[in-house]
Amino acid sequence: MQEFDLLIVGGGSGTQVGSLAAERGMSVAVCEPGPLGGACITRGCVPSKALIRRADLLRQCRDADRLGLDCEVGDVDLGAITGAVRETVYEKAENQAESLRGSDDHTLYDGKARFVDDRTVEVEGHDERVRGERVVVATGTSPTVPPVDGLEEVEFLTSDDALYLEERPDELAILGGGYIAAELGHFYAAIGSEVTIVQRGDSLVPREDPDAREAVTEAFEARERCTLHLGCEATGVEERDDRIELRAEGDGEEISIEADELLVAAGREPATEELAPGEGGVETDDAGFIEVDDELATSAEGVWALGDVVGAPLFKHAADHEAKVVAANAVMDREEAIDYSGMAHAVFTEPQVASCGQTEGELEEEGREYESARFEYGATPMGTVGKEEGFVKVLADPDGTVLGCHVAGPEAATLIHEVSVAGRVGEGTVEEVAESIHVHPAMNEAVLGAFDELADPLLSTAPDWSDVSME
């Protein structure tokens, strides 16, 4: 048996804990079948955003006539795009692997790990067991395959596959309507595929604020090459002459969709089944996510967990934040508790959506009293001259505490951050944002406008261009 001071199971954000341990003279083992970097680097946010960046440019070119510009878009070489993205992200993953292999303090085990005893695993392809005095589990999640009749008998795409297609499908059916479906649907529609989305709920991105999900849903319904079937449950899948037929039912009606490819984007599930955490005394919930306390410690002594495998929030930036807490506790013997206050997230679709705090639906479900203000991009100078569509919505307690902020439109993922900072390191009040001196003219004045509406009227500084036309 090989023994180490610290054993990391998973090659994503957990390796950050290993780096700190190695700097402090600890011996570190990392078990990962590859590629390194976790889902984000090669199968998630990095390659998907590289594709979406191209989709955004295509959309801007096609919409340029509204600004008086004449742009033409030629053929799109999907293979060249995905090939370039693959080369970039896999080179990064290999560089990480080479860095670990070249480290005197790290040992990389290429293979899946499985618990066989307390803080002890067997690694696929390796004869000796590996034991850590301390263990960090960060195995992430994998795409969920829903129990749809016939689905397991046909070839379908998951988000992992859809990122690297070499040929553009003429017709793409998407099962699911969450952020993965919305982002990849945006990309494939932009490059010319006919996209059909079948969604169980009555809107896309159902976990977002009602105004945000309405904006995304309406944008998809209005765009060319997109068809939505909302409130529909998939009932069967069948392959016919190299094509896929997806059947669904909604409002008592049956629909049949034929496509070249089927993308299943029905969520993510924890990668714990093959890990056998119970053999190591690590408890999981009914869905298979590892249970942790507020210090991210598991039920097993000397074992911590972080990232998607511990459940929501399923974001890479959340995992990186969790890695800092686990490093403090598992490596430096501290007792730090995880704190997600002020953390935002974004959906990179069309329109882009960003959110921080609670949604209006959540507040209504709680029966909580709140105030709301919404400010349109078009009421700012930059929004007017650029003919930008979008809005900033703020939800606040009557005492001025910010409860949530939601942005839909260009630069949403950037605009949300001043609200995030106020909630993280400030008092989290409306006045903190409203009293900040915002750059003029810039889209951040939409944030100022929304917060100004709930702030002291005497403090109002937001310019209102809502009655100005640039026609």
N, C-alpha and C positions, 0 to 999 in steps of 0.2 A: 504494500500500500504506500502511495505517495502522500505525504502530509505537507500542508502549507499553513501559513499564518492566516491567509484569507483565500477563500474559494469564491469565485464569481461564476454564477451559472447564467449565461447569456452575454452576448457581445455588443450590447448597445450602451445605454446610459450607465449601466452598472460598472463598466470599465473605468468610469471616472473615479469611482470609489477605489478601484484597484490602483490607479495612478497615484492617488494620495498615499495609499498604504505603501507602495513601492518607494515613494520619496522618503517615507519614515523608516525604511529599512526592513519592511515586512516582505516575506515571500508570498507571491500571488500566483494563483492558477486561474485561468479563464477557460471555461468550457463553452464552445460555440461551434456548431457545424458549418457556419459561414453563410454568407459573407459577414464580416465584422461591420459594426456600426449600427446594428439593429435595423428594424424595418424602415426607419426614417431615411437612412442613407440610400438604400438600394431598392426598397419596395414600397416607399411611402412618400413622405412630404417633400423630400428633395427632388426626386425624379418627377413627381406629379406637378410640382410647381414649375419645373423647367418646361414641361409640356404646356401648362396653363399660361405661362408667359408668352408663348408663341400664339396661343389661342387669343389672348388679349390683343396682341398686335394685329392679328387678322381681323378681329372685330373692329378695331380702331380704323384700319384701312377701309373696310367696307362701309363704315359709318362716316367717313371723312367728308362726304358731300355736304353734310349738315353744317360744316365749317367752311364750305366754299372750296374744298380741296378735291381734286380729281385723282383718285388712287385706283390702281388695278391690282388684283391678286391673281397670280398665275397658279400653276399646279403646285400642289403640296406633296413633297416627297416624305411620306411618313417614315419609311425605313431609314432615311438619312437623319431625320430628327431623333428617332428613338435610338439609333445607333450611336449618335453623338452623346446623347444623355447617358446611355448605358456605359460608354467608355469612360465618361467623366466620373460617374458615381462608383463604378466598380474599381476604378483606379484608386479612388479615395479609400475604399474598403480594403483593398490589397495593401495600400500603404500602412493602414492601421495594423493589419496582420503582420507585416514585415517589422513594424516597430515593436510589437510584442515579442516576436521571435528573436529579435536582436537585443532584447532587454535581459540583463543578468538577473533581474528581480521578478520577471514574469515567465510563466510556462503556459503555452497555448495548447489546449487539447481540441483538435478538430473533430468534433462529434457531438451528438446529443447526449446530455447527461440525464441520469435517472437515479433518484434517491434509493438507496438500499439499506441505510441505517442513519443514525443521528449524524448530521453534518458530513455524510459520506455518500458519494455517488459512483456509479459505474458510467464510463463514457464509451459510447459506440465506437468500435474500432480500436479500442485500447484494452490491454489485458489487465493492467493494475487498477485497483480502485483508487479514488482520489478523496482525500479528507481535508477539511479546513477547520482550523480552530474557530474561525468565524466564517460565516457563509452569507452571501448576498444573492438572492434570486431575482433575476430580471429577464425572464424569458419572453415577455411581451404577449402578443395575441396573434391569431391567425384569422383569415376570412371565415365567416360563418356560412355554412351551406344549409339553407332552410329545408324542411321536409316537404318538398314539392314532388308530386308523383312524376316519375320518369327522369328527374334531374340527375340522379347518379348514373344513369345509363347513357347520357349524352356528354359531348365535350362542350364545356362552357368556360368562360373567362372569369377570373377573380380580378381584383384590383392589381394583384401582383403581375398577372399576365397582360392586362390591358395597357400597362405602362410601356410595353416593349413590342407591340405589334409591328410587323414590318410592312404590312399592306393595310391600307385603309378599308374598313368594311363599308360597303355601300349602304347597308342597313344594320344598325346596332340596336338590339333590344336590351334594356337595363331593368333588372328586377331589384327594386329598392329605390328609396327616395331620400336617403340621408345625404350627408356631406360628400361622401365618396361618389355616390351616383350623380350628384349635382356637379361636382368638379369635373369628373370624367365625361359626363354628358355635355358640359360646356365645351370641353376640348374637342370631342369628336364631332359635334355639330359645327364648330368653327372651322374644322378642316374639311367639311363637306359630307360627312356621314348623315344619313337620315336616322335620327335618334328617337326611339320610342321608350318612354319610361312608364313602368307599371309600379304604382305605389299604393300600399295598403291604406295609408292615411289620406287626409283631404288636402295635403299640401306637401311641397318639398321641404327639406331641412326642418322637420317637425319639432326639433328641440330648441329652435331659435325663438326669439320674441315674435308674437303674432304679426306685427308690422313688417319685420324682416322676412319672415317666411312667406308672407303675402307678396312682398316685392320680388323675391326670387321666383316664386311660382308664376306670377303674372309675366315676368320677363321671359320665362321658358315658354309659356303659352303663346306669347306674342312673336317669338323668334321663328325664323324659317328653319326647316329641317328638324323641328322638334314636335313631338306629339306626347301629351301626358294622358295617362289613364289613372285618375286618382280615385281613392276609395275602392280599389280593386284588389282582390286576393288571387294570387297565382294558384291555379288548380292542376296544371300539368305541363310537361315539356316533352317534346318529341322531335327526333331528328328525321328529316325527309330530304333525300337527294342533296346532301351536303348543306342543307339549310335547317334552321331551328324554328320550330313552331312553339310559341309560348301561349298557353291558354289561361285566361283569368275570368273572374266573375265579380261583378259589382252592380249594385242596385237591381239585382235579379236578372241582369243581362250577362250573357257570355260573350267574350271577345277572343279573337284569335289573331296573333301577331306573328308574322314570318320575318326572319332576319338572317343575315349572313353569320352574325355572331350574337351570343347571349352573354352579357356581363351580369354576374350575380354580385350585387352590392348590398347585402342584407345585414351588414354589421360585422363586428369582430367578436371573437370568443377567446378566453384565456388559453395560452399554450401550456397547460398543466397536465393534460391526460397522460402523455408519455413521460412526464417528469416524475410521476408517482410521489407527490409531495407527502402524502400520508405515511409513506415508508420512512420518512425522515422526521415524522412528528409535526409536520407543517399542515395546519388546518386550512381548508378552503370553504367558501360558501356554496350554496346550492348551484350556482352558475359555474363554479370551478375557479373563481378568482381567489387568490391567496388573501386570507384575513390578516390584517395588521392593526396594531394600536397606533396612537397618535405619534409614536416615535418610530413608526414603520417596522417595529419588531414583530415577528410572527409568534405563533404559539410554541415554537421550538426554541429552546435556549441557544443563544449565539447565532440565530438566523434572522436576517432582515430581508425585506422584499421591497421592490420599487418598480415604477413604470406601469405600463398597461396591465401587467399581470395582477396588480392589486385592485384593478377596477377604476372607475371614473375618479378624476378626469383623465380621459385618454388622449393626452397631448404630449408631444415630445418636450415642450418647454416645462410641462409639469414633471416629467420624468427627470429632467436635468435638475430641477429644483429639489426633487426628492433625493437625488443622488447626493446633493450637498448635506442633507439632513442625515442620510444613512452614513456618509463618510464621517460626519461629526460623532455619530453614536457608535458605529462599528469599529472605527479606526482610532478615534480620539477619546473614546470612553466618556462622551458627554451624554446628556439626557435632553436633547433638543426635540421639540414637537414640531410636526409639519404645520405650516400655515399657508393657506392658498389665498389669503385676502388680496384683493386687487388683481388677481390673475384674469387675463382676458384670453379670448381665442378668436380665430377667424376662419371663415369658409371662403375659399378662393374660387368662387364661381362668378357668374354674371347675373346680377351685380354682386360684387364682393360684399361680404357681411362680416362684421366684427361685434363681439359682445363681451361685456364685463358685468358681473353681478347677476341679479335675478331678472327674470323676464316678467312682463306684465301678467301673463297667465299664472306664473308661480305665486305672485303677490295676491292675485284674486283668489287663488285656491286657498291660500293661508288666511284670507279675510283681512289682510293687512291694509291699513289706510296709507295712501300714497298720493303724490301729485305727479303729473306727467307733462312734459313739454316736447314738442317735435319741431325741428327747424330744417327746412329744405335746403339742399345745396344751391338751388337756383336763387335763393335769397341772399347769397353772398356775391361779392364782385367776381371772384374767380369762377364760381359756378355759373354766373350769368354769361360771362364772356366765353367760357368754354362749353356752354350749353350742357353742363353736367347734371345728370339726374341722380338723386339720392337724398338721404336725410340722416339726421342725428336725433336720437330720441333718448331722453333722460327720465328716469324714474327716481323720485326722492321722497323720503319721509317728510311730513310737514315741518319737522324741526330742521330741515336742510341737509340731512344725511343722505348721500347718494346710495340708492338701493340697486340701481342698474343703469347701464348705458348701452345703447344698441345703434350701430351705424350700418347703413346699406348704401353702397355706391363706391366710386373710385377712391382708392387710398384708405379704405375703411380700416384695414389691418394696422395702418400707421396712426390714423387719427385717434383710435381708441386708447393709445398709450398714455396720453396725458391724464385720462381718467383713471387708468390703471395705477399710475404713479401716485395720484392723489389718494387712492384707496389703500395703497400699500405703505407708503411712508409718510403720508399726511394724515389729516383728520377725516378725509373722505367726505368733505362737504361740498355743496353746490358752490359756495362762495370761493373756495380754493381755486376752482376751475374758472369761474366767472371773473375773478379779480386778476387772473394771469393776463399779461400783456401779450396778445396774439399777433403774429406776423400778418401784415397786410400788404398786398392781397394774397391770401393763401386759403386753401380749403379748410384749414383748421378753424376759420371763422364760423363754420357751420357748428362746430362744437361749442364755441363761445356763444353763438346765437341760442342754442338749445338751453344751455345753463343760465344764460342771462334771463330767460323767461321765468325761471324759478328763483332767481336771486333778488336781492333788494332792488327795486326799480331805480333807485338813485344811483346804483352802480352800473347801470346798463351802458355798454359801450359798443355793442354789436351793430354794425351797419346793416341796414335792411335794403336790399336791392330787389325785393320781390316784385315791385311794380315797374321795373326797368326791362324793356324788351330790346333784344339785340337783333331782331329780324331786319 
